């Protein structure tokens, strides 16, 4: 699947279509991934995350302040947050149906600018190999976001 994502990234019409493609493919092809989505840092303050492209079986939270939830924890720490029993973690904000959640920050120029969030109705979904795979997906998005940022900068300086 990573090869597909790398290939799609080369021809995608921007980072959001790439995020949508990854969300849909992960949701459709991994039965334990009941919701897959991206949250983007909210400009200009960068003090909250706002819902981006996503796919899945329930309505996600639209906006998450950085001091709330597992998404906020991942954004603040800059580290992957994987919880295989969300009922035991008081930071979890979502649905009672969800048993496992992983959030991987996406960096652009060493700053968290987005994250991928995956929720599962099954406990113990996110093994260390699953975490590495999802972190690899996040790295593909990061490269696309870096390229877009660079293209905008180059375009602005060429006028």
C-alpha positions in Angstrom: 0.0 0.0 0.0 2.9 2.4 0.7 4.0 2.1 -2.9 0.5 3.0 -4.1 0.5 6.1 -1.8 4.0 7.1 -3.0 2.9 6.8 -6.6 -0.4 8.6 -6.0 1.5 11.4 -4.2 3.6 12.1 -7.4 0.4 12.8 -9.4 -2.0 14.1 -6.7 -3.4 17.6 -7.3 -2.3 18.7 -3.8 -2.1 17.4 -0.3 -5.8 17.2 0.5 -6.6 14.9 -2.4 -3.7 12.7 -1.3 -5.0 12.7 2.3 -8.5 11.7 1.0 -7.0 8.9 -1.1 -5.0 7.6 1.9 -8.0 7.9 4.2 -10.3 6.0 1.9 -7.7 3.2 1.0 -6.8 2.6 4.7 -10.5 2.5 5.7 -11.6 0.2 2.9 -8.7 -2.2 3.0 -8.1 -2.6 6.7 -11.2 -3.8 8.4 -10.0 -2.8 11.8 -9.6 0.8 10.7 -13.1 2.0 11.3 -12.3 5.7 10.9 -9.3 7.2 9.2 -8.7 10.9 8.9 -6.5 13.9 9.1 -6.5 16.9 11.3 -4.8 20.1 10.2 -3.3 22.9 12.4 -5.7 25.8 12.4 -4.0 29.0 11.2 -3.1 31.6 12.2 -2.8 30.8 16.0 -2.0 27.0 15.6 -3.8 26.4 18.9 -6.3 23.9 17.6 -6.7 21.1 15.0 -9.5 21.2 12.4 -10.9 18.2 10.6 -9.5 17.5 7.2 -10.1 14.7 4.7 -11.4 11.5 6.3 -13.3 8.3 5.7 -15.2 6.1 8.1 -18.3 5.1 9.9 -19.0 7.9 12.3 -19.0 11.7 12.7 -15.7 12.9 13.9 -14.9 15.9 16.1 -14.6 19.0 13.9 -12.2 21.0 16.0 -9.8 19.9 18.8 -8.0 22.4 21.0 -4.3 21.4 21.5 -5.0 20.9 25.2 -7.7 18.2 24.6 -7.7 14.6 23.6 -5.2 12.2 22.1 -4.9 14.4 19.0 -4.0 17.4 21.1 -1.5 15.2 23.0 0.2 14.1 19.8 0.4 17.6 18.4 1.8 19.0 21.7 4.4 16.3 22.2 5.3 15.8 18.5 5.2 12.1 19.2 2.9 9.2 18.0 0.1 8.5 20.6 -1.1 4.9 20.3 -3.8 3.7 22.8 -5.0 0.2 22.5 -7.7 0.6 25.3 -9.1 4.1 25.1 -11.5 3.4 28.0 -8.5 3.4 30.2 -7.1 6.8 28.9 -9.0 9.9 30.2 -7.6 12.0 27.3 -9.7 10.1 24.8 -12.7 12.3 23.5 -14.4 10.2 20.9 -17.1 7.5 20.5 -17.8 4.8 23.1 -17.7 2.3 20.2 -14.0 3.0 19.7 -11.5 0.7 21.6 -8.2 1.7 20.0 -6.8 5.0 18.6 -3.5 6.0 17.1 -2.5 9.6 16.2 0.7 10.3 14.3 1.9 13.9 13.9 2.9 15.2 10.5 5.8 17.7 10.4 6.6 20.4 8.0 9.9 22.2 8.7 10.1 20.6 12.1 6.7 21.9 13.1 3.5 19.8 13.6 1.2 20.9 10.8 -1.2 18.0 10.6 -1.8 14.5 11.9 -3.3 11.2 10.8 -5.8 9.7 13.3 -7.1 6.2 13.1 -9.8 4.7 15.3 -10.8 1.1 15.7 -13.8 -0.7 17.2 -11.3 -3.4 18.3 -8.9 -3.4 21.3 -5.2 -3.9 20.7 -5.3 -2.9 17.0 -2.1 -0.9 16.8 1.0 -3.2 17.1 4.5 -1.7 16.7 4.5 -2.8 13.0 1.1 -1.1 12.4 2.5 2.0 14.1 5.6 2.0 11.8 3.3 1.6 8.7 1.1 4.6 9.8 4.2 6.7 10.5 5.4 5.9 7.0 2.0 7.1 5.6 2.4 10.3 7.6 5.9 10.8 6.1 4.5 10.6 2.6 2.0 13.4 3.5 4.8 15.4 5.2 6.8 15.3 2.0 3.8 16.4 -0.1 3.1 19.3 2.4 6.8 20.3 2.2 6.7 20.3 -1.6 3.5 22.4 -1.6 4.9 24.9 0.9 8.1 25.1 -1.2 6.1 25.7 -4.4 4.1 28.5 -2.8 7.3 30.1 -1.6 8.9 29.8 -5.0 5.8 31.2 -6.7 5.6 34.1 -4.3 9.3 35.0 -4.9 9.1 34.8 -8.7 6.6 37.6 -9.0 
